[in-house]
């Protein structure tokens, strides 16, 4: 497999420790260990509250960049679909709260509205139960994995830190 990486390097807005946590969580997800991914991201409740917002914004920002890349910068729209437990497509408003938040956060990022994305994450952190926050984090990790795999299959750029975490 050929790995194509984006020219963009780690920015000052993405502290190395945060990126390393995200990488380790992606590796755990790659091996099917959701619980380990969550533990890597925030082993304690105090750390979870401190880092969760930034981790989610990092992951959704990366997903947004890959959606844009897959959509040829907006020339070929990428469709976001939501499915229920039975595999039937549902509207965003009918989705479970963590999925609804994830979709709205991603769409805000894709449309360049980082402030709205931040608001979605803040609302979730302020109001969601801990298991719903975990579900939101896992959704962001799953999308990061799936979108990066699709980008790499098409030989499109992926952030170096994601490609490194998911390299075979």
N, C-alpha and C positions, 0 to 999 in steps of 0.2 A: 504494500500500500504506500502511496506517495502522500506525504504530509505537506500541505501548503499552508503557510502561516501568514497572518496579517502583518503588514509592515509596522503596525502600531505596537509599541512596547508598553510595558507596565507603566502606568502613569502615576504621578504623585498622589492622585486621588485613590489609588488602589494599593494600600500598604501591603508590603511583602507578606506579613503574617496572615493577613486576610486572604490573599491569593493562595498561600500555602494551605490554609485550612480548606478552602474551596477545592483545591487540587486533591487533597487527601480524601475529602468527602466524595468527589467524583470517582476516585479509585475504589472506594468502598462500594459505591453504587454499581460500578462496573462489575463487581464480583457479587452483586445481589444482596448486599448487607445494608439495608436501610437503617437499622439500629446503629450500626457502627458509623455510618455517614453522619447521623445526628449527633452521636457522641463526639466525633472528631470536630464537628463544627462548634460545639459548646458543651464541654464535659460537665459544667456546673450551671445551675439556674442563673447565677449572677452573670457568668460569661455569656450565657444565651441571650439575656436581655441586652447586654452591651454590644454584642456583635451581630445579632440576627438581622437588624435593619440593614447594616452595611453589606452583609453577605447576600441578602436577598436582592438588594439593588445591584450588586456586582453581577450576580447570576442573571437577573432579568436584563441588565444592560448588555451582557454578552449574548443572551438569546436574541435581543432586539437587533444587534449588529448582524447576527447570523441570518435572521429573518430578512433583513434588508439585503444581505448578500444573496440569499436564495431567490429573493424577489427582484434581482437585478436592479437594486437601488430604487425600487418602486415601479419599474417598468412592467414587471410581471407579478401582480399581487399574490401574496401567499394567504391562503384561506386558513382561518383558525376555526376548528370545529370542537364542540364539546359533546361528550357522550355520557349517557347514564350507565348504571351498573349492567343493564341488559344490552348495552352496545348500541342503543338508539340515540341518534343526534337530538340534542336539546338546546334550547336557547341559553345564553349565558346566565340569564336571570333564574333559570331552573336548575342550574348546577349547584353542587354542594358549595358552601361558603369558601373553603380554601381554593377550589378550582375557579370559582367566580372571581375571587381576588387575584389569582394568578393570571387569568385571562385579561382582566382589566388593567393590571399592572403592565403586562407585556404589551398590550395594545397602546397604552399611554407612552411607553418607551419607544415603540415602533414609530409612533406619530410625532416623536420628538418632544413630548411633554413630560419631561423628567419630574417636574413638580407634581403632576397628577399621579405619576407612578409612586413617588415618595409618599403622597397622601394615602394611596391605597395600602401601602405597607404599614404606615403609621396607624391607620384605622384597624387593620388586622391585628397588629401588636397590642393595641389598646383594648380591643373588644373580643378577640378570639380566645377560645380555650387553648391550653397548651398543645393538645393533640391536633387542633386545627392549624396552629402555627407550624407544628412538625410536618403536617400534610402539605402546607404551602412551601416549606423549604424543600421537601422531597419532590414536589412538582417542579420547582425551579431546577433542581438537579437533573431530573429526568429529561426535561426539555433541553437543558444544556447538552446532555449526552446525545439525545436524538438529533438535535439540530446540527451539532458538530459532526456526527457521523454522516449526515446527509451532505453537509458542506464538503467534507473530506472525500466522500464518494464522487462528488462532482468536481473535485480538485479546486474548490473554492477556499478562500482564506478563512482561517480559524485562529483565534488568539493563541499565542504560543503556550500560555499556561494551561489552556484547555487541551490542546493537542498533546502536550507532555503528560498530562494526567491520564489521558485515555489511550496513549500509545500502546500498541501490542507488545 
